[in-house]
Amino acid sequence: MSNNFNFEADIAAKKILVTREFNAPVEKVWRAYTEPELLAKWIAPKPWTIEKHTLELVIGGVSKYAMVSPEGQVHWMYDEFTAIDPGKAIATMGVFCDADGNPNLEGPKSYTETKFIPIDSNRSRVEAIHLFDSEETIKWFVEGGFKEGTAFAFAQLDEALAAL
């Protein structure tokens, strides 16, 4: 069954729209996005891994983790939850952070609203709108392989969902 992956970047509007279907009900996809042990199974492109992940799923709460390469390269990620509709939608403000979890608010920022939509009882669609703080930031994401990385992560999410 097709996963209907769609990635539309609009540089002038500083916006990326991503949609993807999954062979799993919304409840499982929601869990994969909101439970640290499940998120760690798919969010980093293999062979990278996730370490030191914390997640507080409340408005104002934060998800922080380190993406670590096999060579030891580390990228610290920080997402603050700005809106939550349990089982239906999450909104975040994302930045990089340091090893102590301090966000780099002077660096690139993204604002993401992710919706979880049932297609039928056993399938769902994720729709994510990513808004960026500048044209420079969206270009950095687009030219840096965000589309390919997202497609790869979603393929890993398919595997994680099949194991649930």
Backbone hydrogen bonds, N-H to C=O, Kabsch-Sander energy under -0.5 kcal/mol:
donor,donor_aa,acceptor,acceptor_aa,energy
6,N,19,T,-2.7
8,E,17,L,-2.8
9,A,7,F,-0.5
10,D,15,K,-3.3
11,I,9,A,-0.5
14,K,10,D,-0.8
14,K,11,I,-1.0
15,K,10,D,-2.0
16,I,130,H,-2.4
17,L,8,E,-2.7
18,V,16,I,-0.5
18,V,128,A,-2.8
19,T,6,N,-2.3
20,R,126,V,-2.0
21,E,3,N,-3.3
22,F,124,S,-2.9
24,A,22,F,-1.5
28,K,25,P,-1.0
29,V,25,P,-1.7
30,W,26,V,-3.3
31,R,27,E,-1.9
32,A,28,K,-2.2
33,Y,29,V,-1.4
33,Y,30,W,-0.5
34,T,30,W,-1.6
35,E,31,R,-2.2
38,L,35,E,-1.1
39,L,35,E,-2.8
40,A,36,P,-2.2
41,K,38,L,-1.3
42,W,39,L,-1.5
43,I,39,L,-2.4
48,W,45,P,-2.5
49,T,68,V,-2.3
51,E,66,A,-2.4
54,T,64,K,-2.5
56,E,62,V,-1.6
57,L,55,L,-0.6
58,V,56,E,-2.0
60,G,81,F,-3.4
61,G,58,V,-2.9
63,S,79,D,-2.7
64,K,54,T,-2.4
64,K,62,V,-0.5
65,Y,77,M,-1.6
66,A,51,E,-2.7
67,M,75,H,-2.9
68,V,49,T,-2.8
68,V,66,A,-0.6
69,S,73,Q,-2.8
72,G,69,S,-1.8
75,H,67,M,-2.3
77,M,65,Y,-3.1
78,Y,95,V,-2.0
79,D,63,S,-2.4
80,E,93,M,-2.7
81,F,61,G,-2.8
82,T,91,A,-2.8
83,A,91,A,-1.4
85,D,89,A,-2.9
88,K,85,D,-3.1
89,A,85,D,-2.3
90,I,114,T,-2.3
91,A,83,A,-2.7
92,T,112,T,-2.7
93,M,80,E,-2.0
94,G,110,S,-3.4
95,V,78,Y,-2.6
97,C,76,W,-1.4
98,D,102,N,-1.9
101,G,98,D,-2.3
104,N,96,F,-3.1
105,L,103,P,-1.2
107,G,104,N,-1.2
110,S,94,G,-2.0
111,Y,131,L,-3.0
112,T,92,T,-2.5
113,E,129,I,-2.1
114,T,90,I,-3.4
114,T,112,T,-0.5
115,K,127,E,-3.1
116,F,88,K,-3.1
117,I,115,K,-0.6
117,I,125,R,-3.2
119,I,120,D,-0.6
119,I,123,R,-2.3
120,D,123,R,-1.3
123,R,120,D,-0.6
124,S,22,F,-2.0
125,R,117,I,-2.8
126,V,20,R,-3.0
127,E,115,K,-2.1
128,A,18,V,-3.2
129,I,113,E,-2.4
130,H,16,I,-3.2
130,H,128,A,-0.6
131,L,111,Y,-3.2
131,L,129,I,-0.6
132,F,14,K,-2.4
133,D,109,K,-1.6
138,I,134,S,-2.0
139,K,135,E,-2.3
140,W,136,E,-2.1
141,F,137,T,-2.1
142,V,138,I,-3.0
143,E,139,K,-3.1
144,G,140,W,-1.2
145,G,142,V,-1.1
146,F,141,F,-2.1
149,G,145,G,-2.9
150,T,146,F,-2.5
151,A,147,K,-2.4
152,F,148,E,-2.4
153,A,149,G,-2.6
154,F,150,T,-2.5
155,A,151,A,-1.7
156,Q,152,F,-1.9
157,L,153,A,-2.3
158,D,154,F,-2.2
159,E,155,A,-1.4
160,A,156,Q,-2.3
161,L,157,L,-3.0
162,A,158,D,-2.1
163,A,159,E,-1.2
164,L,160,A,-0.6
164,L,161,L,-1.0
